[in-house]
Amino acid sequence: QIDLDCKFLESQRIMDYSLLLGVHYRAPQYLQSFINDQEADGPGGFCKPSQD
């Protein structure tokens, strides 16, 4: 989807700075930690409310 969005914005000569992002590749030993963190997040990447 991002590729299509970027192509559309480019065709319209629009720059959307919200599309600027960094990609960080983690070492394999940290992959399980990343997966666990993602599963702890709620739907849509939002954090679940704490039970405190």
Secondary structure by P-SEA (a helix, b strand, c coil): caaaaaaaaaaacccccccbbbbbbbcccaaaaaaaaaaacccccccccccc
